[in-house]
Amino acid sequence: MTQALNRRQALQAAFALGSAALLGTAGAQAAPQWPQKTIKLVVTFPPGGSSDIVARLLAPKLAEQLGQPVVIENKPGAGSSLGALAVAQSPSDGYTLLVSNSAAMSIAPHLLSKASYHPIQHFEHLAYVGAVPTVVVVHPSVPVRNFEQLVQWLQSQSSPVAFGSGGAASVGHLVGEQLAQRIQAPMQHIPYRGAGPMRSDLLGGQIPLAIDALPQNLALMQSGQLKVLAVTSPARAVQAPQVPCMAELGYPELVSENYVGISAPAGLPAAVSARIAAVVRQVCQQDEVVAALHQQGFVTQDMEQAAFAQLVQQQFENWKSVAQQTGATL
């Protein structure tokens, strides 16, 4: 009797284990695989800027690799903080991603009286795309031929000279404020809702000077519509070798670049995080993508996910002191 009971209990236990295994397999098969629907890329600037260029270049490539549509949503405002906050508050499911950049991640949080998000705590930084050097560019009517003459001209003006940027909290905004402090010349920042409208005013002579990203100024420089006097990268840009860099001009503190990458709300499932990071990195190494980015003035670099996260952390810390020194606010 006891042996019969033992055999019956053993059979029941084996049946229970088998059923559990079958249920586990079924559950795993039923779990949805990412992605199952449209993915959204949020750009914190209007169309025409460097982040928007990256989004429009990557979206079709990512859609091809992932098998789902990738749409772009331009959400500018408040120094890029509106778009960043919208992503930070989105579900951590991989369907809302941020085209992260220096303005949203490194600068805006320091300029707000009360930051609504933290670039490290509220985001997971997945993939680095590249960096965009910033340039000092002037309208042809400004009577200077080089950066040294520009400094002298700025110092000789009796009233503050207006300089434009793609928006408050942009790299151009902070670099302009740094320049004004360094040369001790009054300059007035004119923030625009994107680099496109700012560049239109610069071309029209409504503003004499701008601190803008290199890519969109290459053709304008080559056609003589604008004069590019300096680039803020540590070395001369390959795309504009005739333009001196700030380091060689004796302004190492003005060396700065706007990085662009892909980030997501914190708490992303590990498998989804790894998939996005790998796919973006793979796309960014495609020859045609690299060529397109270089043509637009980007400096590209293959970077591990952890290295990109560290870069965001370092840039966030570095821009804090600049924001404090310049007194810039949003």
C-alpha positions in Angstrom: 0.0 0.0 0.0 2.8 2.4 0.9 4.7 1.5 -2.3 1.5 2.2 -4.3 1.1 5.5 -2.7 4.7 6.4 -3.4 4.4 5.5 -7.0 1.2 7.5 -7.3 2.8 10.5 -5.7 5.8 10.3 -7.9 3.6 10.2 -11.0 1.6 13.2 -9.8 4.8 15.1 -9.1 6.1 14.3 -12.6 2.9 15.3 -14.2 2.9 18.6 -12.3 6.4 19.4 -13.3 5.7 18.6 -16.9 2.6 20.8 -16.9 4.5 23.6 -15.4 7.2 23.3 -18.1 4.5 23.3 -20.8 2.9 26.3 -19.3 6.2 28.1 -19.0 7.0 27.4 -22.7 3.5 28.6 -23.7 3.9 31.7 -21.7 7.3 32.4 -23.3 5.8 31.9 -26.7 2.9 34.2 -25.9 5.1 37.0 -24.7 5.2 39.7 -27.4 8.5 40.2 -29.1 9.7 43.8 -29.5 8.8 45.6 -31.7 5.2 44.9 -32.5 4.1 48.4 -33.5 5.3 51.8 -34.7 8.4 53.3 -33.0 8.5 57.1 -32.4 11.7 59.2 -32.5 11.3 62.5 -30.6 13.4 65.4 -31.8 13.8 68.3 -29.4 14.3 70.8 -32.2 12.3 71.9 -35.2 13.1 70.4 -38.7 16.4 71.4 -40.2 18.7 71.0 -37.2 21.4 68.4 -36.6 19.2 66.2 -34.4 16.5 66.3 -37.1 19.0 65.4 -39.8 20.0 62.3 -37.7 16.4 61.3 -37.2 15.5 61.5 -40.9 18.6 59.6 -41.9 18.2 56.8 -39.3 14.4 56.4 -39.3 14.1 54.4 -42.6 17.1 52.4 -41.8 15.9 51.4 -38.4 12.4 50.6 -39.8 14.1 48.3 -42.4 16.1 46.5 -39.7 13.2 46.3 -37.1 10.3 45.5 -39.4 8.1 48.3 -38.0 7.5 51.9 -39.0 9.7 54.5 -37.3 8.1 58.0 -37.2 9.6 61.3 -36.2 8.0 63.8 -33.9 9.5 67.2 -33.6 8.8 68.6 -30.1 10.9 71.8 -29.5 10.6 74.3 -26.7 12.1 75.4 -23.4 15.7 74.7 -24.5 14.9 71.2 -25.7 13.5 70.3 -22.3 9.9 69.8 -23.5 10.7 67.0 -25.8 13.1 65.4 -23.3 10.5 65.5 -20.6 7.9 64.0 -22.8 10.2 61.0 -23.5 11.2 60.7 -19.8 7.5 60.4 -18.9 6.7 57.9 -21.6 6.3 54.1 -21.0 9.6 52.2 -20.8 8.7 49.9 -23.6 11.0 50.9 -26.4 8.3 52.5 -28.5 9.2 56.1 -27.7 12.9 57.1 -28.1 14.7 60.4 -27.9 17.2 61.8 -30.3 19.4 62.9 -27.4 21.7 65.9 -27.7 23.9 68.3 -25.7 21.1 70.8 -25.3 18.5 68.4 -23.8 20.9 66.2 -21.8 23.8 68.5 -20.8 22.8 72.1 -20.8 19.0 72.7 -20.3 18.8 71.0 -16.9 21.4 73.5 -15.5 19.5 76.5 -16.9 16.1 75.7 -15.6 15.2 77.1 -12.2 13.8 73.7 -11.3 14.7 70.9 -13.7 11.8 68.6 -14.5 14.0 65.6 -15.4 17.5 64.3 -14.7 19.5 63.2 -17.8 21.0 60.2 -15.9 18.3 59.1 -13.5 15.4 59.4 -16.0 17.0 58.0 -19.2 18.9 55.1 -20.5 21.4 56.1 -23.1 21.6 53.5 -25.8 23.7 54.5 -28.8 26.0 57.3 -29.9 25.6 58.6 -33.4 28.2 61.5 -33.7 29.1 65.0 -32.8 28.6 68.2 -34.6 31.2 71.0 -34.4 29.8 74.5 -33.9 31.0 77.5 -35.9 31.1 81.2 -35.5 29.4 82.5 -38.7 28.7 86.1 -39.8 26.8 87.9 -42.5 28.9 89.2 -45.4 28.2 92.8 -44.3 30.2 92.4 -41.1 33.5 94.1 -42.0 35.9 91.3 -40.9 37.8 88.6 -42.8 38.8 86.3 -39.8 38.1 85.6 -36.2 40.7 87.9 -34.8 39.2 90.8 -36.7 35.7 89.8 -35.4 36.9 90.0 -31.8 38.3 93.5 -32.5 35.1 94.5 -34.1 32.9 93.2 -31.3 35.1 95.0 -28.7 34.8 98.3 -30.6 31.0 98.4 -30.7 29.2 100.8 -28.5 26.1 98.7 -28.0 25.7 94.9 -27.6 26.0 92.9 -30.8 23.2 90.4 -31.3 24.1 86.8 -31.9 21.7 84.1 -32.8 21.5 80.5 -31.9 19.1 77.6 -32.6 17.5 78.1 -29.3 18.0 78.7 -25.6 20.2 76.1 -23.9 21.8 75.2 -27.2 25.5 74.7 -27.5 25.5 77.9 -29.6 23.9 79.8 -26.8 26.5 78.8 -24.2 29.4 79.2 -26.6 28.3 82.7 -27.4 28.0 83.7 -23.8 31.4 82.3 -23.1 32.9 84.3 -26.0 31.3 87.5 -24.7 32.9 86.9 -21.3 36.3 85.9 -22.7 36.7 88.9 -24.9 34.8 91.3 -22.5 32.5 92.5 -25.2 28.8 93.0 -24.8 26.8 90.6 -26.8 23.0 89.9 -26.8 21.7 86.4 -27.3 18.8 86.1 -29.6 17.3 82.6 -29.2 15.2 81.1 -32.1 12.9 78.2 -32.3 15.4 76.2 -34.3 18.4 76.8 -36.4 16.4 77.1 -39.6 14.6 80.4 -38.7 17.8 81.7 -37.1 19.7 81.1 -40.3 17.1 82.8 -42.4 17.5 85.9 -40.3 21.3 85.7 -40.6 21.1 85.3 -44.3 18.8 88.3 -44.5 21.0 90.5 -42.3 18.5 90.8 -39.5 21.3 89.5 -37.2 25.0 90.0 -37.9 26.4 86.9 -36.1 25.5 83.4 -35.1 26.9 80.4 -33.3 25.5 77.6 -35.3 26.2 73.9 -36.2 28.7 73.3 -39.0 26.7 71.0 -41.2 24.0 73.5 -42.4 26.6 76.2 -43.0 28.9 74.3 -45.3 27.1 75.1 -48.6 26.4 78.7 -47.5 30.1 79.2 -46.8 31.1 77.7 -50.1 28.6 79.9 -52.0 29.8 83.1 -50.2 26.4 83.7 -48.6 27.9 83.6 -45.1 31.4 83.8 -43.6 32.5 81.0 -41.3 35.3 82.3 -39.1 36.0 79.5 -36.6 35.0 76.0 -35.6 34.7 75.0 -32.0 36.2 71.5 -32.4 39.6 70.6 -31.0 41.0 70.3 -34.5 40.0 71.6 -37.9 37.0 69.9 -39.4 37.6 67.6 -42.3 34.7 69.2 -44.1 36.1 72.7 -43.8 39.9 72.4 -43.5 40.3 76.1 -44.3 38.5 77.2 -41.1 40.7 77.5 -38.0 39.6 75.8 -34.8 39.3 77.5 -31.4 42.2 75.6 -29.9 44.7 77.0 -32.4 43.2 80.5 -32.1 43.9 80.5 -28.4 40.4 79.9 -27.1 40.6 76.3 -25.7 37.7 77.0 -23.3 35.4 77.5 -26.3 36.0 74.0 -27.7 32.7 72.2 -27.7 30.7 69.8 -29.8 27.0 68.9 -29.9 26.7 65.1 -29.6 23.7 63.3 -30.9 22.6 59.8 -29.9 19.5 57.7 -29.1 18.2 57.4 -25.6 15.1 56.0 -24.0 13.1 56.3 -20.7 14.8 54.7 -17.7 13.7 51.1 -16.9 13.7 49.7 -20.4 13.7 45.9 -20.4 17.2 44.6 -20.8 16.5 42.7 -24.0 14.8 45.7 -25.7 17.7 47.9 -24.6 20.3 45.6 -26.0 18.3 45.2 -29.3 17.9 49.0 -29.9 21.6 49.7 -29.0 22.8 46.9 -31.4 20.6 47.9 -34.3 21.4 51.7 -34.0 25.1 50.9 -33.8 24.9 48.6 -36.8 23.0 51.2 -38.9 25.5 53.9 -37.9 28.4 51.7 -39.2 26.8 51.3 -42.7 29.0 52.9 -45.3 26.2 55.0 -46.8 25.1 56.3 -43.4 28.7 57.2 -42.4 29.1 59.0 -45.7 25.9 60.9 -45.3 26.8 61.9 -41.7 30.2 63.1 -42.8 28.7 65.0 -45.7 26.5 66.8 -43.1 29.5 67.7 -41.0 29.3 65.1 -38.3 32.3 63.6 -36.7 31.4 59.9 -36.2 32.8 57.3 -33.8 31.8 53.7 -33.0 31.0 53.7 -29.3 29.9 51.0 -26.8 26.6 51.7 -25.0 28.4 52.1 -21.7 30.8 54.6 -23.2 28.0 56.7 -24.6 26.3 56.7 -21.1 29.6 57.9 -19.6 29.9 60.6 -22.3 26.4 61.9 -21.3 27.4 61.9 -17.7 30.7 63.8 -18.3 29.0 66.4 -20.6 26.3 67.0 -18.0 28.9 67.7 -15.4 31.1 69.8 -17.7 28.3 72.1 -18.9 27.3 72.8 -15.3 30.3 75.0 -14.6 29.8 76.8 -17.9 26.2 77.6 -17.1 27.1 78.9 -13.7 30.0 81.1 -15.1 27.9 82.6 -17.8 24.8 83.1 -15.7 22.6 81.9 -18.6 19.1 80.9 -17.8 15.9 79.6 -19.4 
